Amino acid sequence: MLHRYWFSFSKTESPCILNTGCGVTAFSIDDAKKILEADLFPVYGNRQTVEITEDIDISKIEDGHIIGNMKPPIFRGIWFPLL
C-alpha cells in the first residue's frame, strides 16, 4: 500500500522550492527517503529533514502554489516539487 509523505526541511536563507517542503508517495518511510536520496537531493542538494508527515492531507499543506505545481500523488515517487 502506498502512503503520501510530506517532508519539511531546514530552511535556507536563499529562496529555494524545498523551503516549502517535498511530497513523496512511497511504500514506507524508508522507501520515501531512498526516493529523496536518488531523485531529489542530486538536483537540489541534501537537506536536513525537520518533520515528516505520513498520509498527508494535501489540503492541509496547500499555500496557493503546491496543488497547481505537483504531479498526481497516487503514483510512487516525488509529486512536489516537479522534477
N, C-alpha and C positions, 0 to 999 in steps of 0.2 A: 504494500500500500504506500502511495506517495504522500508526502507531507510538504506543506508550504512553510518555509523558514524565512524569517526576516532578520538580517544581521545588521546591527548598529555598530559602527566603528568609531574609534577615537577620531575626533575632528582635527583637521589640519588648518593652519592659518590661511593657506591659499585655497581658493574655491576649487572644489572637486565634487563630482557627482556622488562619490562614496560618502560625502558628508551627510547625504540624505539617508543612505543605507543601501542594502542589497537584498533582493529577493531570489530565493533558490527553491526549486522543488526537487526533492530527493527522497530516497527510501529511508534514510536515517540521518541523524546529525553528523555522524562520521562521513557518510556519503556526501552530504552537503559541503562539508569542509574540504573534501577531496575535489569537488567541483570548483570551489573557490580557488584552491591552490593551482588547479590545472588551467582554468579558463579566465578567471578574473584578475588574480594577482599579477600574472605576467603582463597584463595590459595596464593596470592602474598602480601596481606596486603593492607590497604587503602592507596590511593594516592590522592594528590590534583590535580584536573584537571586544566590544564593551557589553553587548547584550544580544541574546538570540531568543527569538520568539517562535515557538513551534505552532503550526496550524494557524498562522496569522490570518485575521480577517482584513482583507485589503482595504476595506473602507476605513479601518482604524488608522492606517498609515497614509492615506491619501492627503496630499498637500496641494492639490491642483496641478501637479506635474507628473505624478507617478503613473496613474492609470492610462493616460494618453501616451506614455512613453515606455510601455512594457509589452512583453510577449505574453501570450496566454499562460497562466501559471499551472496549467494542467499537465504539462509535459516535464519530464526530468531535465533539469538544467537551470541556468540563470534566466530569470524573467525580468529583472530590473537590476542594473541599467541594461539597456540594449547594447549588445556587443557586436 
